[in-house]
Amino acid sequence: MRASRLLSILMLLQTRGRMSAEALAAEVEVSVRTVYRDVDQLSAAGVPVYAERGRDGGFQLLDGWRTRLTGMTSAEAQALFLAGLPGPAAELGLGDAMAAAQLKLLAALPAGWQAEAQRVGARFHLDAVDWYRSPAPADHLPVVSAAVWAETRLKITYESWTGLGERLVDPLGLVLKAGSWYLAARSGGKVRTYRVAGIRAAESIGEPFARPKGFDLPAYWVEATRRFETEIYRATALLRVTAKGLKRLRGMASAVADAALSAGPMTADGWAEVEIPIETVEQAARDLLRLGEEGEVLAPPALRRAMADNARRIVAVYDRGLDDRRGNR
């Protein structure tokens, strides 16, 4: 424990420069007195660390001195190899860079840790794409990611549910979710989310922009997805389902799957009632066809009628017969 703390203090001084005893104590979560003892220990081990007195004083390493130690533990090295997603890295144009970085990391590790780090890739694989789906196309991802990194404005042609249009955006960050890339960008003074697969053209105009102060990409994404999932569902539907029907509901959208967990008790004839959120009657009528004979819509009446209409149209298609369809060709 103490050896790890000494390495942490060393790496903090190396990366951040001069730091007060109080700041070091807060970083490594020990008392100020313990920090003084640890610094003495580093000095005794030959590390050129010295103190400067005064209000702006603190501990500092001798100018130009650096250690080749990474301060990295075996578990930390393994975590870095686990976090390296070759597919997304390649999509961002960083596939070769990631491979080179892993080779350099391996070379810097002690011999006994190299095999352990390599074993991670042979034992664990991260697949970010859901079942029965291919990664969403992201033809313009390299241009978008370069603009995100350089903080330069983008002119994009974007296809949304309302149609095709041009937008001038300030690209703030990229998020990979379930195999699809999303761009968080400011447009018209508001941060919005754009699906990269919906970008039909992208051009960096080379104009820099000021990043919003305090913008936190992970926090924005959590809030944006929560808001999307709550706002998209505008009504509810009451269903009557079998055990198989409940299982099929759990394979639908997450909000529907969560609702399925709160289904009422099964009756003697093997049915249970459950209330689920829906977007629109039309969308729900299409989605709930997946229940087949294992589910029945009880309410609202409009959804029940839409389900019946869809079922009649499907029956009509199959009632025509294969020979009739061949004769009409």
N, C-alpha and C positions, 0 to 999 in steps of 0.2 A: 504493500500500500504506500509506504513512504517513498520507495523508489519511483513508483508511478507519479507521485506528487512532485518529486524533484524534477522529473522529466517535463511535467506539465509547466512548472515554473520556468524552466529553461526555455521551453518552446514559446511561452508567452513573452518572455523578454526578447527572444530572437525575432519574433514576428511583429511585436507591437512597440518595441523600444522601451524607453524609460517608463516604469510603473511604480506607483507608491506601494508601500507595504499593505495599506488598507485595500487597494485595488486587487493586489495579488491574493490577499486573504479571501476577498469576496469571490474571486474566480475559482480558487481551489477549495473553498468552503472549509477553511480552518481559521484559527485565531491569528492575530497579528504577531503575537509572540512566537507562534509556530513558524510563521513565515521567516522571521529573523533567524531562527534556528536552522531552517532549511537553506537559507542563503549562505549561512556560515558553512554548512555541509558542502554546498556546491563549490565554494571558494577553497575549502580543504581538498576537494577532488581535482583542483586545477582549473576550474572554470573561472575566467577573468570577469567576475561580476563585482561592481563597486557601487557605493552609495553616494548620492549627492544630497546635501542637507538643504533646508529651506522650504518655502511654501510650494515651489514647483519641483522639489527634489524627488528622489526615489531611487530604485535600483535599476542598473543599466549594465549591459555587456560592453566590453571594450570594443571601440569602433573597429569594424572590419572583421571581428571574430565571429565565426559561425561554426556550429557543430554539424556533423554529418548524420547525427542521430535524428530519426524521425519522431521518436517518442511513441511510435505506433506499436500496439500490442498485436499478438497473433490473431486474436478475434477481430480487431479493427481491420487488419489486412484482409481477412476473409470476407468481412462485410463489404469492403470496396469491390472485391471481385464479384460478389453476389449482386451488387447494385449496378454493375455494368450491363445494360441492356443492349445487345448488339443490333437488334432491329431498329429501335428508335434512334440509336447513335448513327447508324448508317443513313437513316432518313434525314437527319440533321446535317449530313455531310461530315460526321465526326468518326466514322467507322475506323479508318486507318489511325486516327489520332488516339482513339480509345485503345486499340490493340497495342500501339507503341507505348502508351502510358502504362498499360499492364505489364509489358515486358520490362520497362524501367523500374516499376515497383517491385517486380520479382527480383531483379538484380540487386536492389537495395535491401531486400529482406535477408535476415540470417538464413543460413542453409537449411536449418531445421524447420523454418516456417514456409519455405518456398513450396514444398510438396503439399502442405496443408492448405495454402492459399489456392493452388491449382486444383486441389481436390474439390473445392467448392463448385467450380464450373462443371465438374463431372458428376456431382451429386445433386445439384439444384439448378433448375432452369426457370426463368420467369417468362411467362407468356401473357402479354397484356391484352390479347384479343379474346373475346368471348367465343363460346362454342358456335359452330355453324356460321361463322362470319369471317370475312376477310378484312384485313386492315383497310380503313377508309383511304381513298386516293388522296395524296397530298403532293401534287405536282409542284406547287409553288412554295413548299415548305423551306427549301434552302434560301430563297429570297426573303421570305418572311423572317426566318430565324436570324439572318444576317442583319436585317433592319432592327430587330429586337435587341441584338447585341450592340449595334452601333448607335442606337437611339436616334434613328433617322426616320422621317415620316414616310409612310407608304401610301401609294395610290392603288386601290384595289377595285376590281370589278367583282361584285359579290352577288350570289344568287340566294335569296332568302325565300320564305314562303309567300312574300308579297310580290316577288319578281326580281328582275336583274337591275342592278344600279351601281353607280360609281361612288366611292367614298374616299375621303382623305383621312387617314387615321394615324394616331401615335401608338405604335406597337409597344406594349408594356411587358408582355410575357407570353409564354407558350405552356400549355398543359396537355399532357397525354392522358386520356381517359378511355378505357375499354377499347384500345386500338385506334382511337380517333384523336387527332390533334385539334386543339382549340386555341384561338388567339384572343387574349385580353387586350383590348385597345381602346384608347380614348377617341371619341368622335363627337363633335358638337358639345364639348365640355363634359361629357358623361362617359364613364368606362362601360364598355359593352363587350359581349362575347361573340366571336365569329368562328364558325366551323371552318377549318382550313380546307376541307374537301369542297366547301361551297365557294371558295375563291376561284374565279375563272381567269383572272389576270392579276398580276402584282408587279409593281414597279417602285423601286426606292427612288425618291426624288432628291435624295442627298441633303435634305433640309433637317438640321437637328431640332429636337424639341426638348423642353424641360420636363423631366419626369415628375409626376405629382409627388409632393413631399409626403413621406411616410407610407407610400403605396406598398402594400404587402400582398404579393401574388397568392400565396397559399390561403391567407385569410379572405381575400376577395373571392377566390374560387369556392371556398366552403359556403360563403354567404350567397354567392350567385347561384350555385346548384340548389341550395336549400330554398331560395326564393323561387327558382324555376319549378321545382317539384311541388311547391305549395300553390303557386299561382296557376299552373297548367290544369289542375283538376278543379272544375267549376261546379260539379254536382256529384251525387252518389246514386248507386243502383243497389237494389235489394235482390239477391240471388238465392236460389235453392239449388244446392249442389250435393253430389255424392262425394265419397272419399277420394275417388279418382278426379272428380272435378276440382276439389280443393287442391290436389297436387298440381293440376294444370294451372290453377290460379297462381300458385307459388312460383311458376316459371314465367310469369308475366312481369310487368314493370314492378319496381321495388315497392311503390306505394300500394299496389294491388296485392303483392305478395305479403306485405306486412298486415294488411287488412284480413287476409285469409287466415292468419294466425289467431285472429280473434273471433273465428266462426263460432256459432252457437253449437249446442250439443247435438249429436246425431240422434235422429228419431229411430223408432223401431224398424221402419222400412228403409233405413240407411241414407237419409237425407238430412242436411243441415242448412240453416239460413246464415247468410253472411252479407254484410254491407261493404261495398267497395267504392273507391273514388273513380270518377270517369271524367274525361275531357269534354267530349260532346257525345250526343246520341249517335251520330254517324260513326265516329271513331270507335265507340264502345261496341256498336253493332257488328263492326268488322272484327274487332279483337275477340269478342266473346264467342264467335263461331268456333273458336278453338276448343271450347268446352264440349261441343257435340251434344250427344244425348246425356252427358254427365252433369248438365247444368240447365237451369231454367230461370229466365228473368221474371221476377215478380213485379218490380216497379223500377222506374216510372213507366206509365203506360206507353209513352212515345217510344221508349227503348224496346219494350215488349213487341210493339207493332213493327218496329224496324227489324227486329230479329226474325219475326214471322215472315216479313216481306223478303228478306235475304234468303231464308230457308226455301220459300216458294220458288224464287228465281233459280236457286241451285237445283231443286227437284225438276224444274222445267227443262233445264239443260240436259239432265240425264234421262228424262222421260222421252226426249226426242229420239234417242237411240243412235247407236253408232252408224248404222246403215243409212239413216236419214241424213246425218251430217255429211257422210261420204257422197251421197247423191246430190247434195247442194253445192259441192265444190265445182 
